[in-house]
Amino acid sequence: MPIRTDGPVLRATRQNLIDGLRNRPMAPAAVEAAERQAVGFTEKLIDKYAAAVAVGEVGPDGSASASDEPILANRAPTMLMYGRVQSGKPPCFAARIRFRFKAVRPRPT
């Protein structure tokens, strides 16, 4: 499922990585590569969630609310992101968690 990548939070994160706000500055090409990784990982995560947990809870058009129904799969899904040393995993995660897609929140009880 495609996600939005034009939101203000990701734009600011991108600039912070280039400027080196909390770490060494990164080249724009390196930031773009990390963003592509983050986008791919996040889209796979949303697709996996929709296939194994619940349809319509996450993603740009998701309800952002967890249902009371049992998950779709027999067990909860897992994902692993791996890469070489110094390959951009932390910036990828920083961008991924800042994407402007709806997160699932538990229903109030």
C-alpha positions as CSV (number, residue, x, y, z in Angstrom):
1,M,0.0,0.0,0.0
2,P,1.6,3.3,-1.0
3,I,2.1,5.8,1.8
4,R,2.4,9.6,1.9
5,T,5.9,10.9,1.8
6,D,5.1,14.6,1.4
7,G,4.2,15.5,4.9
8,P,5.8,18.2,7.0
9,V,7.3,15.8,9.6
10,L,9.2,13.7,7.0
11,R,10.3,16.9,5.2
12,A,11.7,18.3,8.5
13,T,13.4,14.9,9.3
14,R,15.0,14.8,5.9
15,Q,16.4,18.3,6.4
16,N,17.6,17.5,9.9
17,L,19.5,14.5,8.6
18,I,21.1,16.6,5.8
19,D,21.9,19.4,8.3
20,G,23.3,17.0,10.9
21,L,21.0,18.3,13.6
22,R,21.7,15.5,16.1
23,N,24.5,13.7,14.3
24,R,26.9,14.1,11.5
25,P,25.4,15.7,8.4
26,M,24.3,13.2,5.7
27,A,24.6,13.7,2.0
28,P,21.3,14.3,0.3
29,A,21.8,11.1,-1.8
30,A,22.3,9.1,1.4
31,V,19.2,10.6,2.9
32,E,17.2,9.8,-0.2
33,A,18.5,6.2,-0.1
34,A,17.5,5.8,3.6
35,E,14.1,7.3,2.8
36,R,13.6,4.8,-0.1
37,Q,14.4,2.0,2.4
38,A,12.1,3.4,5.0
39,V,9.2,3.7,2.5
40,G,9.7,0.2,1.2
41,F,9.9,-1.2,4.8
42,T,6.8,0.8,5.9
43,E,4.7,-0.3,2.9
44,K,5.6,-3.9,3.5
45,L,4.8,-3.5,7.2
46,I,1.3,-2.1,6.4
47,D,0.7,-4.8,3.9
48,K,1.8,-7.5,6.3
49,Y,-0.5,-6.0,9.1
50,A,-3.5,-5.9,6.7
51,A,-2.9,-9.5,5.7
52,A,-2.2,-11.0,9.1
53,V,-3.8,-8.8,11.7
54,A,-6.8,-6.7,10.4
55,V,-7.8,-5.0,7.2
56,G,-8.4,-1.2,7.3
57,E,-6.8,-0.3,10.6
58,V,-3.4,1.1,9.3
59,G,-2.2,3.0,6.3
60,P,-3.2,6.3,4.8
61,D,-6.9,5.4,4.8
62,G,-6.9,3.3,7.9
63,S,-9.2,3.8,10.8
64,A,-6.3,4.1,13.3
65,S,-8.4,2.1,15.7
66,A,-7.8,-1.5,16.7
67,S,-10.8,-3.8,16.4
68,D,-11.9,-6.3,19.0
69,E,-11.9,-9.1,16.5
70,P,-9.2,-11.8,16.6
71,I,-6.3,-11.3,14.2
72,L,-6.6,-12.9,10.8
73,A,-3.5,-15.1,11.0
74,N,-2.8,-18.0,13.4
75,R,-0.2,-15.9,15.1
76,A,1.1,-12.4,15.2
77,P,3.4,-11.4,12.3
78,T,7.0,-10.5,12.7
79,M,9.4,-8.5,10.4
80,L,13.2,-8.1,10.5
81,M,15.2,-5.3,8.9
82,Y,18.9,-6.1,8.4
83,G,21.8,-4.5,6.6
84,R,25.5,-4.0,6.5
85,V,27.3,-2.0,9.1
86,Q,26.9,1.8,8.4
87,S,24.3,1.1,5.7
88,G,21.7,3.6,6.9
89,K,19.4,1.5,9.2
90,P,19.0,4.2,11.9
91,P,18.1,7.0,9.5
92,C,15.7,4.5,7.8
93,F,14.0,3.8,11.1
94,A,14.0,7.5,12.0
95,A,12.2,8.3,8.7
96,R,9.9,5.3,9.0
97,I,8.6,6.2,12.4
98,R,8.0,9.8,11.3
99,F,6.0,9.0,8.2
100,R,2.6,10.5,8.3
101,F,0.5,7.4,8.3
102,K,-2.1,6.5,10.8
103,A,-1.0,4.3,13.7
104,V,-3.3,1.9,15.4
105,R,-4.5,2.9,18.8
106,P,-6.3,0.5,21.2
107,R,-10.0,1.2,21.6
108,P,-10.9,2.9,24.9
109,T,-12.4,0.6,27.4
